[in-house]
Amino acid sequence: MKNLLVIFLCLGVSVLSAQPRIDTTFRVDVMRPMFVESQPKVLIDEAHNNLHRKETGLFALTRMMESDGAMVESNHKKFTAEILDGYDILIIANALHVSNVGNWQNPCPSAFSKKEIDVIVDFVNGGGALLLVADHMPYGGAAQDLAKKFGVDWNNGFAIRQGQHWPPSVFDRKDNMVLDSPVTTDSDYSKEISYIASFAGSVFKVPENAQPFMVYDDSHIILMPDIAWQFSEETKNENSNGWVQGACMEYGKGRIVFLGEAAMITAQLGDSDHKVGMNNKEDAPENTQLALNIFRYLAALNN
């Protein structure tokens, strides 16, 4: 545990001292766009102190979706049925309650009001699609109430491979950490995924009707500090076995994809322009295809 804490302390200093920058040079031009005629409408949430937004963290994903035929817009208001009306896909990435802005410690309240959660549930139940992404503390905590409505138990902690000095963590099909699902197998809208790179993040558990596609073995540890990036021998922790970082499910007439880590579907630059995310073709060779599969799974629902 002591060696792991040293790793995390170094990791935390690095992250806090140099926040990743957006790699605007990374573009994904879809050679055979799937939705040119139907043009699914995508709404990216920016009304809840979101770390990842349309032209920041989700820049590369936005350009990919547009290249595949989507119309992508930003949301700057609290959710209502009227706000979501007419959209096919809602993307929420790293939302945060106002009390945790610049204050990454417990408690980590819901980023969404009860009324907003009900609106989102009704949107999905009525045939909408949702991509919900919540990274490590405090983002996992901010998503807990919304996720719980869909039967998902989201952990407000940090997941990292034991003995590893820096992410990414690897989910490999040969180790049974990548499982068959609508976003990881060959279909009309997806290609098989065998290898996914994740850059720390959070974990969750899903109901029986969900299909997990990123599943932990016992190689990671889940740390649950009271203050983000502050760890000690007393920090609550447990083994990762049985936890999930990626899953999809049908809900009512709609579809949902849950991700416990955001960088895997972004393109960012860290220290010395080190590539973090889909743009890192050495460490994350299949993440771009995974992102496209996820979008197409969600978009194919109504198109």
C-alpha positions as CSV (number, residue, x, y, z in Angstrom):
1,M,0.0,0.0,0.0
2,K,2.8,2.4,0.8
3,N,4.4,2.0,-2.6
4,L,1.1,2.6,-4.3
5,L,0.5,5.8,-2.3
6,V,3.9,7.1,-3.4
7,I,2.8,6.4,-7.0
8,F,-0.5,8.2,-6.5
9,L,1.1,11.2,-4.8
10,C,3.5,11.6,-7.8
11,L,0.6,11.2,-10.2
12,G,-1.4,13.8,-8.3
13,V,1.4,16.4,-8.4
14,S,1.8,15.9,-12.1
15,V,-1.9,16.2,-12.9
16,L,-2.4,19.3,-10.7
17,S,0.7,21.1,-11.9
18,A,0.0,20.7,-15.6
19,Q,-3.6,20.2,-16.7
20,P,-3.8,18.4,-20.1
21,R,-4.3,20.5,-23.2
22,I,-6.6,19.7,-26.1
23,D,-4.9,18.2,-29.1
24,T,-6.7,20.2,-31.8
25,T,-4.4,18.6,-34.5
26,F,-6.0,15.2,-34.0
27,R,-8.9,14.7,-36.3
28,V,-10.9,11.5,-37.2
29,D,-12.3,11.7,-40.8
30,V,-14.8,8.9,-41.1
31,M,-14.2,7.5,-44.6
32,R,-17.7,6.1,-45.0
33,P,-20.1,8.3,-42.9
34,M,-23.1,6.4,-41.7
35,F,-25.6,9.1,-40.9
36,V,-25.2,11.7,-43.8
37,E,-29.0,11.6,-44.6
38,S,-30.5,11.1,-41.2
39,Q,-28.2,13.5,-39.3
40,P,-28.7,12.5,-35.6
41,K,-28.9,15.5,-33.3
42,V,-26.5,15.4,-30.4
43,L,-26.6,17.6,-27.3
44,I,-23.5,18.0,-25.2
45,D,-24.1,19.2,-21.7
46,E,-22.2,22.3,-20.6
47,A,-24.6,23.6,-17.9
48,H,-23.3,21.6,-14.9
49,N,-19.7,22.8,-14.5
50,N,-18.6,20.1,-16.9
51,L,-14.9,19.5,-17.3
52,H,-15.3,18.1,-20.8
53,R,-17.3,20.2,-23.3
54,K,-17.9,20.4,-27.0
55,E,-14.9,22.5,-28.0
56,T,-12.6,21.5,-25.1
57,G,-12.3,17.9,-23.8
58,L,-14.8,16.5,-26.3
59,F,-13.3,18.4,-29.3
60,A,-12.0,15.2,-31.1
61,L,-15.2,13.3,-30.3
62,T,-17.3,16.1,-31.6
63,R,-15.4,16.3,-34.9
64,M,-15.7,12.5,-35.3
65,M,-19.4,12.6,-34.8
66,E,-19.8,15.5,-37.2
67,S,-17.7,13.6,-39.8
68,D,-20.1,10.6,-39.4
69,G,-23.1,12.8,-40.1
70,A,-24.2,14.2,-36.7
71,M,-25.4,17.7,-35.9
72,V,-23.7,18.5,-32.5
73,E,-24.8,21.4,-30.2
74,S,-24.0,22.5,-26.7
75,N,-26.5,22.8,-23.8
76,H,-26.1,25.8,-21.4
77,K,-29.3,25.4,-19.4
78,K,-30.7,23.1,-16.7
79,F,-32.4,20.1,-18.2
80,T,-36.1,20.3,-19.0
81,A,-38.2,18.2,-21.3
82,E,-38.3,21.2,-23.7
83,I,-34.5,21.5,-23.7
84,L,-34.1,17.8,-24.7
85,D,-37.0,17.7,-27.2
86,G,-35.8,17.0,-30.7
87,Y,-32.4,15.5,-29.8
88,D,-31.4,11.9,-30.3
89,I,-28.4,11.7,-28.1
90,L,-27.5,13.5,-24.8
91,I,-23.8,13.5,-23.7
92,I,-22.9,14.3,-20.2
93,A,-19.2,14.2,-19.4
94,N,-17.7,15.0,-16.0
95,A,-20.5,17.2,-14.5
96,L,-19.9,18.7,-11.1
97,H,-22.0,20.2,-8.3
98,V,-21.2,23.9,-7.8
99,S,-20.0,23.2,-4.3
100,N,-17.1,21.1,-5.6
101,V,-15.8,23.5,-8.2
102,G,-12.2,24.1,-7.0
103,N,-13.0,22.0,-3.9
104,W,-12.4,18.4,-4.7
105,Q,-13.4,16.8,-1.4
106,N,-16.3,15.1,0.3
107,P,-19.2,15.5,0.2
108,C,-19.7,15.3,-3.5
109,P,-23.4,16.1,-4.1
110,S,-25.3,15.3,-7.3
111,A,-24.6,17.6,-10.2
112,F,-28.3,17.4,-11.2
113,S,-31.5,18.3,-9.3
114,K,-34.1,15.6,-8.8
115,K,-36.3,17.3,-11.5
116,E,-33.4,17.2,-14.0
117,I,-32.7,13.5,-13.2
118,D,-36.4,12.7,-13.8
119,V,-36.2,14.6,-17.1
120,I,-33.2,12.6,-18.2
121,V,-34.8,9.3,-17.3
122,D,-37.9,10.2,-19.2
123,F,-35.8,11.2,-22.2
124,V,-34.1,7.8,-22.3
125,N,-37.2,5.9,-21.5
126,G,-39.0,7.6,-24.3
127,G,-36.4,6.6,-26.9
128,G,-33.5,8.9,-26.3
129,A,-29.8,7.9,-26.0
130,L,-27.4,8.9,-23.3
131,L,-23.7,8.8,-22.9
132,L,-22.8,9.3,-19.2
133,V,-19.1,9.8,-18.4
134,A,-17.9,10.3,-14.9
135,D,-14.2,10.2,-14.0
136,H,-12.4,9.8,-10.7
137,M,-13.5,11.7,-7.5
138,P,-15.4,14.1,-7.4
139,Y,-17.0,13.3,-10.7
140,G,-18.2,9.8,-9.7
141,G,-20.0,11.3,-6.7
142,A,-21.6,14.0,-8.9
143,A,-23.1,11.2,-11.2
144,Q,-24.2,8.8,-8.4
145,D,-27.8,9.9,-8.1
146,L,-28.4,10.0,-11.9
147,A,-26.7,6.6,-12.4
148,K,-28.7,5.1,-9.5
149,K,-31.9,5.8,-11.4
150,F,-30.7,3.4,-14.0
151,G,-29.6,0.8,-11.5
152,V,-25.9,1.7,-11.6
153,D,-23.8,1.9,-8.4
154,W,-21.1,4.5,-9.1
155,N,-18.0,4.6,-6.9
156,N,-16.6,8.0,-6.0
157,G,-12.9,7.0,-6.0
158,F,-9.8,6.4,-8.1
159,A,-8.9,3.2,-10.0
160,I,-5.3,2.4,-10.9
161,R,-3.3,-0.8,-11.6
162,Q,-1.3,-1.9,-8.6
163,G,2.4,-1.2,-9.1
164,Q,1.9,0.9,-12.1
165,H,3.6,4.3,-12.2
166,W,1.4,5.9,-14.8
167,P,-1.7,5.1,-16.8
168,P,-3.0,3.9,-19.1
169,S,-4.6,0.8,-17.7
170,V,-5.1,-1.9,-20.3
171,F,-8.4,-3.8,-20.9
172,D,-7.6,-6.8,-23.1
173,R,-10.0,-9.3,-24.6
174,K,-7.5,-12.1,-24.1
175,D,-7.6,-11.4,-20.3
176,N,-11.4,-11.3,-20.3
177,M,-11.3,-7.6,-19.4
178,V,-13.0,-6.7,-22.7
179,L,-16.3,-8.5,-23.2
180,D,-18.7,-8.9,-26.0
181,S,-21.3,-6.1,-26.2
182,P,-23.0,-4.0,-28.9
183,V,-20.0,-1.6,-28.9
184,T,-17.2,-4.2,-28.9
185,T,-18.3,-6.7,-31.5
186,D,-18.8,-6.7,-35.3
187,S,-22.2,-5.4,-36.4
188,D,-23.7,-3.1,-39.0
189,Y,-22.4,-0.1,-37.1
190,S,-19.5,-1.4,-35.0
191,K,-16.2,-3.2,-35.4
192,E,-14.7,-5.7,-32.9
193,I,-12.7,-4.2,-30.1
194,S,-10.1,-6.3,-28.3
195,Y,-7.9,-3.7,-26.5
196,I,-8.9,-0.5,-24.6
197,A,-6.6,1.9,-22.9
198,S,-8.0,3.8,-19.9
199,F,-6.3,6.6,-18.0
200,A,-7.3,6.0,-14.3
201,G,-10.9,7.1,-13.7
202,S,-13.7,5.7,-11.6
203,V,-15.6,2.4,-11.4
204,F,-19.2,1.2,-11.0
205,K,-21.4,-1.9,-10.8
206,V,-24.3,-2.4,-13.2
207,P,-27.7,-4.2,-13.1
208,E,-28.2,-7.6,-14.7
209,N,-29.8,-6.1,-17.8
210,A,-26.7,-4.1,-18.6
211,Q,-23.8,-5.4,-20.8
212,P,-20.4,-4.5,-19.3
213,F,-17.6,-4.3,-21.8
214,M,-14.7,-3.1,-19.7
215,V,-14.4,-5.3,-16.6
216,Y,-11.7,-5.4,-14.0
217,D,-9.9,-8.4,-12.7
218,D,-8.0,-8.2,-9.4
219,S,-5.0,-6.2,-10.9
220,H,-6.2,-2.8,-9.8
221,I,-7.0,-1.1,-6.5
222,I,-9.9,1.3,-5.8
223,L,-8.9,4.2,-3.5
224,M,-11.6,6.4,-1.9
225,P,-10.0,9.4,-0.2
226,D,-11.9,12.2,1.5
227,I,-9.9,14.8,-0.6
228,A,-8.9,14.1,-4.2
229,W,-5.3,13.1,-4.7
230,Q,-4.6,13.0,-0.9
231,F,-3.9,9.4,0.2
232,S,-2.6,7.8,3.4
233,E,-2.4,4.4,5.0
234,E,-5.9,5.0,6.3
235,T,-7.5,5.8,2.9
236,K,-10.4,3.5,2.3
237,N,-9.7,1.0,-0.5
238,E,-10.7,-2.3,-2.0
239,N,-9.7,-4.6,-4.8
240,S,-11.0,-3.9,-8.3
241,N,-12.3,-7.4,-9.0
242,G,-16.0,-7.3,-10.0
243,W,-16.0,-3.6,-10.9
244,V,-16.7,-2.2,-14.3
245,Q,-15.5,0.9,-16.2
246,G,-17.6,0.6,-19.4
247,A,-21.1,-0.7,-20.0
248,C,-24.1,-0.3,-22.3
249,M,-27.8,-1.1,-21.8
250,E,-31.3,-0.7,-23.2
251,Y,-33.6,1.3,-21.0
252,G,-37.3,1.5,-22.0
253,K,-37.2,2.6,-25.6
254,G,-33.7,4.1,-25.2
255,R,-30.0,3.3,-24.9
256,I,-27.3,4.2,-22.5
257,V,-23.5,3.9,-22.4
258,F,-21.7,4.4,-19.1
259,L,-18.0,5.2,-19.0
260,G,-15.9,5.6,-15.8
261,E,-13.1,7.5,-17.5
262,A,-13.2,10.4,-20.0
263,A,-9.7,10.6,-21.5
264,M,-10.2,7.3,-23.4
265,I,-12.5,9.1,-25.8
266,T,-10.6,12.4,-25.9
267,A,-7.4,13.6,-27.5
268,Q,-5.2,15.6,-25.1
269,L,-1.6,16.6,-24.5
270,G,0.2,16.3,-21.2
271,D,3.7,17.2,-20.1
272,S,6.2,17.4,-23.0
273,D,3.2,17.0,-25.4
274,H,2.7,13.4,-24.3
275,K,-0.5,12.2,-26.0
276,V,-3.3,11.2,-23.7
277,G,-6.4,9.5,-25.2
278,M,-7.4,8.5,-28.7
279,N,-4.5,10.4,-30.2
280,N,-2.0,8.0,-28.5
281,K,-1.9,5.3,-31.2
282,E,0.9,3.4,-29.4
283,D,-0.9,3.0,-26.0
284,A,-4.5,3.3,-27.2
285,P,-4.6,1.8,-30.8
286,E,-8.3,0.9,-30.7
287,N,-9.8,3.7,-28.6
288,T,-10.8,5.7,-31.7
289,Q,-12.8,2.8,-33.0
290,L,-14.4,2.3,-29.6
291,A,-15.5,6.0,-29.6
292,L,-17.0,5.6,-33.0
293,N,-18.7,2.3,-32.1
294,I,-20.3,4.0,-29.0
295,F,-21.6,6.9,-31.0
296,R,-23.0,4.7,-33.7
297,Y,-24.6,2.4,-31.1
298,L,-26.4,5.4,-29.6
299,A,-27.2,7.0,-33.0
300,A,-28.5,3.9,-34.6
301,L,-31.4,3.8,-32.2
302,N,-33.5,6.4,-34.1
303,N,-31.7,6.6,-37.4
